[in-house]
């Protein structure tokens, strides 16, 4: 799944480590999501959207 996590991190001047700590996941999880190697759970996707104050659709692009 394509995503804009890296873009939103840059906009908020956050490292992967800082975002991971704030969301309660590991830096490796953030890295894997950014690279499209791991799709977050729906719960984590909602937490990310709330964290950046955007919709899930703003961050994630689902391709069929």
C-alpha angles and dihedrals in degrees: 000000000000116000144176099220092123091051093050091046090053092048089055095039092240130152121220087251094053093048091046092052092049091050096042097243134107126270087242089060091054090046092050092048092049091051092048092242093117131035113214122234115262088252092055092045089054091047090052092049092049091046092056092035093237136108123271087246089059090059105031131048115197114208121193 
